[in-house]
Structures are given as C-alpha cells and as structure tokens.
Amino acid sequence: MQWETVIGLEVHVQLATQSKIFSASSTQFGAEPNTQACALDLAMPGTLPVLNQQAVNYAIMLGLAINADINPLSVFERKNYFYPDLPKGYQTSQLEEPIVGPGVVNIQLPDGSHKAIRIHHAHLEEDAGKSLHEDFHGMSGIDLNRAGTPLIEIVSEPDMRSKEEAVAFAKKLHAIVTCLGISDGDMSQGSMRFDVNVSIRPKGEQTLGTRTETKNLNSFRFMEEAIVLEVERQIDLVEDGLKVKQETRLYDSDKKQSRSMRSKEEANDYRYFPCPDLLPVAIAQDHIESIRQSLPELPDAKQQRFIDSYGLSEADAAQLCDDRATADYFEIVAKETDDARLAANWIMGELSAKLNRESIAISHSPITASQLAKLLLRIKDNTISGKIAKQVFESMWQEGSDPDDIIEKQGLKQLSDSGAIETMVDEVLAQNPDMVDEYLAEQVEKKKKKKFNAIVGRVMQASKGKANPGQVNQILQQKLSR
C-alpha cells in the first residue's frame, strides 16, 4: 500500500522584548540561573501580571506579515498542568480567542514549485522555566530565567505532505520573524522551537490518521530527521497490524531515536479558563494600521528585489533571504565589492559551509561582511587567486585578522609577472615531455582539454598556487599552439 504523510507544525517563537510578557524581569539570554526571575515569575502570593505592550505589537506585526486576521478582542487563559519548572502550576496562554486568526504562508520548494500553507491561528503565551539534569547527579535543577519570556505560538493546518514542505515552511517562518525583527530566531538559544504533528493515511484517503506530536525540535535538520523516523515508525506499525497511539514523543538527536513521552492531551485535560488577573486585550483598528505602515521589507519582497536589483536566480535569492542577518550580510558584501554574483557564491558556499560545520549563526560569524568583501576585492584585483582566497579565509576565521595582513604575512600575493610565469611554464614543459606529447596527439576535444588542464595543474603546483591562473592558461596556449 502507498502511504501519504500529513504534517502540521506548532512553532514557538521567543519575542525579542527587553522584558518578560507579564513582569519587568530581563529576557537576556545567558545569565546565571535564577538571576532574572522576580516575585511574579516565582509565583509569589499577591503578585499580579501586567501585559507587555511590545509583545502585543510584535504579535500584530506577525499577523499582518502572514495576511492573517487580527482579532480586535483577545483573551488570556490559564492552561493548568503540573511541571517542576512551572511554578504557578499553570501557563498563561490563549485558546478560544487568540490575538491572530487564520492566515497563510507561501513557501517555495526545492524543485521551484510554490505552495500555500494555511495558518490556523497564532497566540501569545509565556514560556516555562528550564529543567537542568546534567550537573545534579540523579536530581534536576530548575532555572526560572526563561519563565515568563513572551512567546508567539504559530499553529499551522495539516497542509504539509513531506519533510521538504515542513522544512520549507519552518524556514519561511524563520525568515519572516527575523525580517520583522520580532525575534532573533537563534535556534541554538531556544528562540525558535518546533512541535511536529505527524500522521499517515492511505493515498487517496481523506480522513486523517492518528497523529503523534514530536516536541521541542530546535533545528531544521533535527525536524527533518524526526519526521523521517516517525513516518517510518507509523508505517511499520500499521503494516504489522498495530495501531498508532496518539501521544507526545521526544527526539534524541544524538542517538537518532525517538521515544514516547506521554499520551497526547486534549484541550479539556488542561482545564482552560479565562485568567482572572488579566483583562481582555482590545486592539483598535487605527493601531493595527499604524503598525502595518511601519512594517519592514518582508522576505518575498526582498527576494524579488534581489532578483531584480542583483540579477540573482530565484533559488539563490530565496536562500539569501532565509533570514534577515544573511540578507543584510549579503547586501553589505555585494555593495562593497560591486559584484553580487561573487558575494552570493562565497556566502552560500564557503561561508555557509563553515557556519554549518561550526554550528554558528551568521550574526555570530568571526568574519564580518566588510572583511569578506575586502577578501573578495583581492580576488577581483588579482592580488590572490580564488584558491589562495580560501586559504586566507581559513586564517581569517581562526585569527580574526585583516585579509591584507594575512596575505602579506604569509607571502600569498599572486604571481602576475608574465616573465616569471613564462619561465615557470617552460620548466614544467621541459620536465613533462610525455604530457606535452599526449596533449598534442589528442584529437578528441574533451580529452584534449582535460590533458591541458593537467599541465595547468602542474604549473600551479610549481608556483605553490600563486601564479595567476589566467596568465598561466594564456601562456600555455601560446606555447602549445606553436
């Protein structure tokens, strides 16, 4: 039997406010445990929450960016459950009347096709604290610094049919929230987390299958791995005559395994009721319109501008617009080098690969946009070759040094003296007569080019990569055509 995968996402985005959603405590990441939790965050008796207006404005910005309804009246409710890092015994959230209603996010898939993913709603809520297990030898520690950090939870409809669509949707949301500036989107710090709902059904069937929810995935790669694993697990169960249980699961990215966490709760399990400490949130239409007028350039508009202004392909423009930091980095390099194609190639190639290997966001890159631009200018003015530039890039990454200083200190300037290059070519030809004879005798153009490139390689090797490749090619062609 052929199976169809059905996927829906719940995306938790930490909002980039200076203080928490209901208290004045700082939201800064990385502080010592429990140093950013006030009496309200600790659920001390007699404390009352005060709603952070900036969190409301950020939620409105998101709603406008995804063409969603902004509800003129929204209500905070208490979601009741017990967990050690939830000191109040409930989470202040929204259920029946969220701030953002139905919307849509348009995604572009790897094959270039487009698809609209419906948004069911997005609601404001507070984050819980964090349980720490590593350093307590059989016990758990509780850090409440994160408790009360404002979140916007974006809930999609089950419109995705593959891991590729789910990742494309997650990346598009990441691009939107970072372009808006409502979140830094740093998944390594928990600024964006994904809960993935997965079910399967026979192809052509309309009824949804039993779904599971895999919680707290904090990277696109982990999401993709978790989806693949869960789809395979569900298919194996059903084909063995067993039933899929509706449950919450956790994914272990180190072991590449998932495990059951608990049976899946329904809304009535949480005994939601309106929060008696918070009034309904009334939003005037003129306030919504003023926020609409202040929205920055959104990813789709930015992508089209990159295509029109910089001559980039749709795929390259989409990749560079994945998040605001990457787009901003590219624009600096493109403008300072006056070469958008070269800038895009290096950012999507060498820089992106290095960032991925080191698990570093581009906003924390040890090589700034201006430093990379300076390196690329040295390729353009023939100071160094593209191959040597990669060596300089590595030194810049490790040392944080200026590219000119590295080139000078390591003696990496490209050899462009035609007389010196000609002497080197003559020596290589004299030392490799067999290669010359084979090249001259070859009649097949493709093979002839390959043999020519092999001789070029010998010259470059002899120059330790410093000879200007264009000049080497030109002089060799002159020598071998005689």
NUKE-90691 format. One record per residue: residue in one letter; x, y, z of N, C-alpha, C in turn. Coordinates in steps of 0.2 Angstrom, whole numbers, plus 5000, padded with zeros to 4 digits. Atoms other than C-alpha are relative to their C-alpha. Example, Ala and Ser with C-alpha at 12.3 -4.5 7.8 and 13.67 -1.06 7.14 Angstrom:
2
A500449945000506249785039500450065000S499649944999506849955036499650055003
//
This chain:
482
M500449945000500050005000500450065000Q499649935000500650184996499750045006W500249964994500550305011500150074999E499949925000500350495012500150025007T499849974993501150595026499650065000V500449934998500150735034500450035006I499649964995501150865044499750075002G500249934998500651015054500550025005L499549974996501851125064499750055005E500149944995501651225080500750035002V499449974999503051345081500050055005H499949954994503651435097500550054998V499649955002504451595093500150055007Q499849954994505351695108500050074997L500049935003504951885105500650045003A499449964998506352005106499950065004T500249944996505652115120500650005005Q499549994995506852185133499849975007S500250034994505752125147499549944999K500550065001504551975150499350024999I500749985002502751965145499650035005F500549984995501951995162500450035006S499649974994503452065173500650044997A499449965002504952185172500649964999S499450045000506252045173500350004993S499750005006507552045159499949944996T500050065004507451925145500749984997Q499350025003509351925141500249935001F499850075000510051755137500750005003G499350014998511551685146500150025007A499849984994511351755163500049945005E499950064995511751645179499349985002P500750024999510251535183499750045006N500449974995508851615193500250075002T499849934999509551795192499550044996Q500449965004508251855180499249985001A500750024999506651795189499850045006C500249964995505651915200499549965004A500650034996504251885213499549974996L500650025004502951875199500249934997D499850065004503951745189500149945005L499950054995504251645205499349985003A500650014998502351645208499850015007M500149984993502451735225499350025001P500649984998500751765233499950084999G500249935000499951935230500350044994T499749975006500951975213499450004995L500450005006499952025198500350024993P499649995006500452025180499750064996V500149945004500552175168500249984993L499950025006500452145150500550044996N499549975004501952195139499750024994Q500349985007501352305125500449994994Q499550025006502852275114499849934998A500150075002502452085114499350004996V500649995004500652135108500150034993N499949975007501352245094500449954996Y499650055004502552105089499549954997A500550055002501051985088499650034994I500449965005500152115077500450004994M499649995005501652135066500049934996L500050065003501751945063499349984996G500750015003499851935059500050044994L500049965006500052075046500449974995A499550035005501551985038499849944997I500250065003500651825035499250014998N500649985003499051915029499449965005A500550034995498051855045499550055003D500549954996496551925054500350025007I499849984993497052025069499350015004N500650004996495651995082500050075004P500149934996495052165090500049995007L500150014993494752075106500349935001S499750064998495851935113500049995007V500150014993495851845130500649955002F499550054998497251765140499649955005E500250054996496851605149500549965003R499550044996497651485161500049934998K499950075002498251325155500349965006N499850034994498351215170500449934999Y499750075000499651075172500650015005F499450004995501051025184500649984997Y499350015002502851035180500550045004P499649974995504351075191500250074998D499849935002504851225180499550054999L500649955001503151305180499750015007P500149994993503051375197499350025002K500749984998501251445196499549944999G500550065001500551275191499550014994Y500349985007499851355175500450044996Q499649965005500451435160499450054997T500449955003499651605154500050004993S500050015008499151575136499350024997Q500649995003497751595124499749944996L500250065003496551465117499450034996E500649985004494751525112500050064996E499949935004495151705107500750025000P499349985001496951715101500050074997I499949935003497651885095500050004993V499950015008498051815077499549954998G500450055003496751725067500349974994P499850045006496851625051500450054995G499549975004498251675039500349954995V499750045005499351605025500750014999V499249995001501251575022500149964994N499850035007501851545004500749985001I499350035000503351435003500249984993Q499750035006504551384989500349945001L499750074999505051204987500750004996P499450015003506751144982500049994992D500150005008506051104964499850064997G500249935003505551284962499350015000S500849994999503651254965499850045006H500249964994502651354977499449975003K500650034996501351304990499850055005A500249954994500251405002499849955006I500250044993500151335020499650055004R500549964996498651395030500350005007I499949994993498951465047499349995004H500650004997497551415059499950065005H500049944996498051545072500750015003A499449994996499451625082499850035007H500249974993499351665101500650015004L499549984995500351745114500049965006E499950034994500951655129500650015004E499350004997502351645142500349935000D499650065001503751525141500149975008A499950034993504051405156500850005001G499350004998505751385165500349944997K499650065003507051255161500349955006S499850054995507451095170500749984998L499350025001509351055171500249945003H499850074997509950875173500749985000E499350025002511750875168500450005007D499549994995512650935184499749985007F500350014994511550865198500049935003H499950074997511950685200499449965002G500650034998510250605200499450045002M500649954999509250765203500050054994S500149955006508650905192500050075004G500049934997508951095195499550034995I500549965003507751225190500250074999D499849935002508151385181499450044997L500649965002506751515180500250064996N499949945004507651645170499650004994R500450005006506651595155499250005001A500850004998504951585164499850074999G500349935001503851725158500350034994T499849975006504851755142499450004995P500650005004503551805129500149964994L500050045006503151685115499450024996I500650015004502051685100500049934997E500150075003501451515095499650004994I500350005006501051495077499849934998V500350075001499951345073499749994993S500150015007499851285055499449955000E500550065002498451175047500449954998P499650065003498951005042500149994993D499949995007499451055025500649984997M499450025003501150985023500049934999R500050075002501450825014500749965000S499350035000503350795016500450045004K499549974996504850835026500350074997E499849945004505350955012499650065001E500549954999503751055014500050035007A499949974993503951065033500650045001V499449964999505651125032500050074997A500149945004505251255019499650055004F500449964996503851315030500350035006A499649984994504951325045500550054998K499549955002506251415036499750074998K500449935002504951545029499850035006L500249974994504351575046500650045003H499349974997506151605052500150064996A499949945004506351725038499650065002I500449954998504851815042500150045007V499949984993505151835061500650045000T499349975000506951885058500050074996C500049945004506552015044499650055004L500449964996505152085056500450035005G499649974994506452105070499649985006I500350024994505252025082500349945004S499650054997506451885086500749994997D499450015003508251845083500049934997G500150075003507751665078500649965001D499450044998509351595086499749935003M500250064998508851415087500449975006S499650034995510351365097499950035007Q500249974994509751485111499249995002G500750024999507951415110499550064998S500549945003507251575101499549974996M500550025005506351465089500049925001R500150074999505651285093499449974997F500550035004504651165083499749945003D500450064999503251045088499749974994V500250035007502950925073499449955001N500550055000501250835072500049964993V500050055006501350685060499549955000S500450055001500150565054500149974993I500050035007499950445039499349974998R500650035003498550385028500149974993P500050025006498250285013500050054994K500049955005498550384997499350004997G500749995003496850454991499550005006E500549994995496050445008500050075003Q500149934998495350605015500050005008T500050004993495150555033500750005003L499349994997496650605044500149945005G499850064996497550465053500250035007T499849984993498050465072500750035000R499349965000499450595075500449995006T499649994994500850605086500450075000E499749934999501750765092500749995002T499350014998503650765092500250085002K499949934997504150915104500750035000N499449964999505451045105500649984996L499450005004506551025090500250074998N499749935001507751165088500550014994S499749995006508451145071499649974994F500450035006507851115053500249934999R499850075001508950965052499749955005F500350054995508350885068499249994998M500750005002506550925062499949954994E500050045006506850835045500249935003E499950074998507650685054499449975004A500550024996506250675067499449984996I500550015004504950675053500149934996V499850065003505850535043499949945005L500050064995505950425059499349995001E500750014998504150455064499649974994V500450035005503450415047500149934999E499850075001504450255045499749965006R500350044994503850205063499349994999Q500750015000502050235060499849954994I500250055005502050145043500249935002D499850074998502949995051499449985005L500550024995501649995065499349984996V500650025004500149995053500049944996E499950065004500849875041500149935004D500050064995501149755056499349995003G500650014997499349765060499850035007L500149964994499549885075499750074999K500349935000498850055079500550055002V499649954997499750215081499650035006K500349964994499450295098500150074999Q500049934999499050475100500450025006E499549994995500550535110500550054999T499549965001501850655113500749975000R499450035001503650605108500650055001L499449965000505450665111500549974995Y499550025005506850655098500750015003D499349994998508650625103500450004994S499649985006509750705090500649975000D499450044999511250615097500049934998K500150075001510650445096499549984993K500550015006509450475081499449965001Q500550044997508050395091499450055003S500549964996506350455097499749955005R500450044995505350395112499450035002S500649984998503650405119500150045007M500049964994503450545132499450005005R500650004997501650545137499449994995S500650005004499950515130499850074998K500249945002499350655120499450035003E500649964996498250785130499650034995E500549965004496750865123499950075004A500149944997496251045127499750005007N500450004994495050995141500449975005D499650024995496450905150500350055004Y499749944997497151075154499650045004R500549964997495551145161500250084999Y500049925002495751315152499550045003F500549964999494851455159500350075000P499749945001495051645157500350025006C499649984994496351725168499750065003P500449954997495551825181500450065002D499549954999497151935183500150054994L499849965006497152005165499350014997L500649985004495852105156500049974993P500050025007495352055138500450064996V499649955003496552145126499650034994A500449965005495652275115500550034995I499649975005496552325099499650044995A500449965005495952475089500349994993Q499950005007495952475070500650054998D499549955002497052635069500749985002H499450024997498352555080500349944995I499850055005498452405068500250034994E499849975006498552515053500750045001S499449974999499952615061500649955000I499550055001500952455063500149984993R500050025008500552405045500550054997Q499649955004501352565039500750005002S499350004998502952535049500349934999L499750075002503252355043500650014996P499450005004504952325036499949964994E500050045006505352245019499949935002L500150074999504652065020500449954996P499650045004505551915013499949994993D500250015007504551894997500250064996A499849945003504852074993500750014999K499350005001506652064997500349954995Q499850045005506851914987499950024993Q500149975006506151994972500450064998R499549955001507252144974500749984999F499450035001508752034975500149984993I500050035007508251954958500050064996D500049955005507852124950500750055001S499549954999509252234958500749964999Y499450035000510652104959500149944995G500050055005510251984945500149935002L500050074997510151834956499549954997S500550055002509251674952499550005006E500650004995507551644961500349955006A499850054995508351494971500650045004D499549964996509951604976499750055004A500349944996508851754981499649975006A500450034994507751634992500449985005Q499550024994509251565001500350055004L499749944997509951735004499550035005C500549964996508351795011499749955006D500250054995508151645023499950035007D500149964994508451765037500350074999R499849935001508751945039500850015001A499349994999510551935046500449984993T499750025006511051835030499950054994A500249955006510151955018500450075001D499749944999510952105027500849994999Y499250025002512752025026500150004993F499950005007512551995008500050074997E500149935003511952175004500750045001I499449964998513552245013500549974995V499450025004514752125003499850024993A500149985007513852154987500150074998K499949925001513952344988500750015001E499349984999515752344994500449974995T499650035005516352234981499750024993D500349985006515152294967500049934996D500150075004514952104962499649965004A500550044997513352024968500149934999R499950075001513751864960500549975004L499450024996515451844968499849995008A500350004993514651894985499649945002A500550064998513251764984500449945000N499650075000514451624979500449995006W499650014994515551654994499649995006I500450014994514151675006499649945000M500450065001513151525000500549945000G499550055000514751424998500550005006E499550014994516251445009499850025007L500249974994515551555022499449955003S500550044997513951445024500249945002A499750074999514851285024500450005007K499750004994515951345038499650025006L500549994995514551415048499649945003N500350064999513651255047500449955004R499650054997515151145052500150035007E499949974994515451265067499350015004S500749994997513551275071500050075003I500049934999513751465071499550044996A500549965004512351585066500550064996I499649955004512951715053500150075004S499949944996512651855065500650005005H499450014995514051775076500649984996S499450025005515251745061500650045002P499449964998517051795066500350044994I499849965006517251865048499450044999T500549955002516252025046499850004993A500249995007515352065030500650054996S499549965003516652205027500749974999Q499450045001518052085030500049964994L500050045006517451965017500050044994A500049965006517152105005500750024998K499349985001518952155007500449944997L499650065002519551975004499849994992L500250015007518451964988500350054995L499749945004519152134982500749984998R499450025002520852054982500049944995I500150055005520251914971499950044993K500249965006519552044959500650044997D499449965003521152154958500649954999N499550055002522151994955500650005005T499550004995523152014972500149925002I499950084998522751824976499549974995S500550045004521851684966499449985005G500550034997520251604971500249955005K499850064996521151454978500450035006I499649974994522351564989499550035004A500549964996520751664995499749955005K500250054995520151505003500449995006Q499550014995521751485012500050075005V500049934996521651675018499450005004F500650004996519851645023500049965006E499950044995520351505034500450035006S499649964995521651615043499650055003M500549954997520351755045499649975005W500550034995519151635053500349985007Q499750024994520451575065500350065004E499649954997521351735069499650075000G500449935000520051875065500450054997S499549955002521451965056499750034993D500149965006521352085041500349964994P499750045006521551995024500650024997D499449975003522852115018500649985005D499450024995523952075034500149934999I499850075001523751885031500349994994I499750015006524151895013500850035000E499349974999525752005017500449955004K499650034995526251905032500249934997Q499950075003526051735023500350004993G499749995006526851795007499549974994L500550035004525251744997499850044994K500149965006525251884984500149964993Q500050045006524851814967500550024995L499549985005526251804954499750024994S500349975006525751914940500650024995D499549985004527451944932500149954994S500150045006527251874914500749964999G499450035001529151844913500149945004A499950054995529251744929499649944998I500450055001527751644924500249964994E499850045006528351604907500649965001T499450044998530051544914499749935004M500250054996529051434926499649954995V500350045005527951364911500549964996D499550045004529551324901500349955004E499750064995530251224916499549945000V500550064999528651124918499949964993L500050045007528551084899500649964999A499450045001530351034899500149945004Q500050054995530150924914499449944999N500550045001528550844907499949994993P500150005007528850804889499449954998D500550055002527650654889499350035000M500649964999526250764895499850044994V500149965005526550884881499949964993D500150045005526650744868499349974999E500750034999525050664874499550064998Y500549955001524150834873500050024992L500049985007524750874855499749954996A500350065004524250704849499349995001E500750014999522550704856499550044995Q500549975005521150734844499350025002V500649994997519650724855500050065004E500049934997519250904861499949995007K500250004993518550854878500749975004K499450034997520050744882500650044999K499549955001521250874875500050055005K500149954995520551004887500249975007K499950034994520750884901500849995001K499250005000522650854897500350075001F499849934999522851044895500050025007N500149984993522151064912500549975005A499550044996523350934919500650045000I499349975001524851034913499950075004V500149944996524051194920500149995008G499950024993523951104937500749995002R499350014999525751064936500450075001V499749935000526251244933499750035007M500349974994525051304948500449965006Q499750044994525851164959500850035001A499349975000527651234954500050075003S500149944997527051404959499850015007K500350014994526351344975499350045000G500749975001524651414969500050074999K500049925001525251594967500050034993A500049985007525351604948499350024999N500649985003523951704940499749954995P500350055004522851564933499950024993G500149975007522351674918500650004996Q499449995004524051714913500449934999V499750065001524651534915499649974994N500450035006523251474903500250044994Q499949965006523651614891500749984997I499350025003525551574890500049934998L500050085002525251384890499750004993Q500450015006524051404875500550034994Q499649975005525351514866500649954999K499550055001526751384869499849944997L500250065002525751234865499750004993S500349995006525051304849500550014994R499449995004526751334841500149944996
//
